[in-house]
C-alpha cells in the first residue's frame, strides 16, 4: 500500500513586497512535486503582503516548502486546507 501524499495545500502566508507575486509564484513552483501554484493577494500594508497560496502537488514535503519560501522572507501563518491521497 502506498504512503499518503499531500496533494493540495491552502496556505495563509505573509511576505515582503519583493519579490512581486508573479516572481514569487514561479519561485514556489520550482519546489519538487509542485504542479500548480495559485497566489492571491488578500491584504497589503506598508512593508508586507498577506497572500493565499493554493498548491496542487504530485507530492510535497511541508518542511521543505516552509524552508523554500522562507528564503524569500515569507512566513506561513496558517494551513487552511490539506488534501492527502494514497
MIVOPA-25302 format. One record per residue (C-alpha): residue number from 1; residue in three letters; y, x, z. Coordinates in steps of 0.25 Angstrom, whole numbers. Each point is the difference from the previous one (the first is absolute). Last residue first. Example, Ala and Ser with C-alpha at 12.3 -4.5 7.8 and 13.67 -1.06 7.14 Angstrom:
BEGIN
- 2 / Ser / -4 / 55 / 29
- 1 / Ala / -14 / -6 / 2
end
This chain:
BEGIN
- 86 / Unk / 30 / -12 / -5
- 85 / Unk / 14 / -5 / 1
- 84 / Unk / 12 / 1 / 9
- 83 / Unk / 13 / -7 / -2
- 82 / Unk / 11 / 3 / 10
- 81 / Unk / 13 / -7 / 3
- 80 / Unk / 13 / 2 / 7
- 79 / Unk / -2 / 15 / 4
- 78 / Unk / 12 / 3 / 8
- 77 / Unk / 12 / 10 / 2
- 76 / Unk / -6 / 10 / -10
- 75 / Unk / 10 / 12 / -1
- 74 / Unk / 7 / 6 / -12
- 73 / Unk / 6 / 14 / 0
- 72 / Unk / -6 / 4 / -14
- 71 / Unk / -11 / 8 / 7
- 70 / Unk / -3 / -11 / 9
- 69 / Unk / -4 / -8 / -13
- 68 / Unk / -12 / 10 / -1
- 67 / Unk / -3 / 1 / 15
- 66 / Unk / -1 / -15 / 2
- 65 / Unk / -8 / -2 / -13
- 64 / Unk / -10 / 11 / 4
- 63 / Unk / -2 / -7 / 14
- 62 / Unk / -3 / -13 / -8
- 61 / Unk / -10 / 6 / -8
- 60 / Unk / -1 / -8 / -13
- 59 / Unk / -10 / -7 / -9
- 58 / Unk / 0 / -5 / -14
- 57 / Unk / 14 / -4 / 4
- 56 / Unk / 10 / -11 / -1
- 55 / Unk / 13 / 3 / 8
- 54 / Unk / 10 / -10 / 4
- 53 / Unk / 13 / 7 / 6
- 52 / Unk / 11 / -7 / 7
- 51 / Unk / 13 / 7 / 2
- 50 / Unk / 10 / 3 / 10
- 49 / Unk / 10 / 9 / -5
- 48 / Unk / 8 / 11 / 8
- 47 / Unk / 13 / 7 / 1
- 46 / Unk / 12 / -10 / 0
- 45 / Unk / -9 / -12 / 1
- 44 / Unk / -10 / -7 / -10
- 43 / Unk / -9 / -12 / 1
- 42 / Unk / -13 / -5 / -6
- 41 / Unk / -1 / 9 / -13
- 40 / Unk / -13 / -3 / -7
- 39 / Unk / -11 / 10 / -4
- 38 / Unk / -13 / -3 / -7
- 37 / Unk / -9 / 11 / -2
- 36 / Unk / -13 / -1 / -9
- 35 / Unk / -13 / 9 / -1
- 34 / Unk / 1 / 8 / 13
- 33 / Unk / -13 / 8 / 2
- 32 / Unk / 6 / 14 / 1
- 31 / Unk / 14 / 0 / 3
- 30 / Unk / 9 / 1 / -12
- 29 / Unk / 4 / -14 / 0
- 28 / Unk / 9 / 2 / 13
- 27 / Unk / 8 / 10 / -8
- 26 / Unk / 2 / -10 / -12
- 25 / Unk / 5 / -10 / 10
- 24 / Unk / 9 / 10 / 7
- 23 / Unk / 6 / 3 / -14
- 22 / Unk / 2 / -15 / -3
- 21 / Unk / 6 / -3 / 14
- 20 / Unk / 10 / 11 / 0
- 19 / Unk / -3 / 13 / 7
- 18 / Unk / 9 / 0 / 8
- 17 / Unk / 5 / -12 / 7
- 16 / Unk / -8 / 4 / 13
- 15 / Unk / -13 / -7 / 2
- 14 / Unk / -5 / -11 / 10
- 13 / Unk / -13 / -7 / -4
- 12 / Unk / -6 / -14 / 2
- 11 / Unk / -14 / 2 / -6
- 10 / Unk / -10 / -9 / -8
- 9 / Unk / -13 / 7 / -2
- 8 / Unk / -11 / -4 / -11
- 7 / Unk / -13 / 6 / -3
- 6 / Unk / -4 / 7 / 13
- 5 / Unk / -15 / 3 / -1
- 4 / Unk / -12 / -4 / 8
- 3 / Unk / -11 / 9 / -1
- 2 / Unk / -11 / -3 / -11
- 1 / Unk / -14 / -5 / 4
end
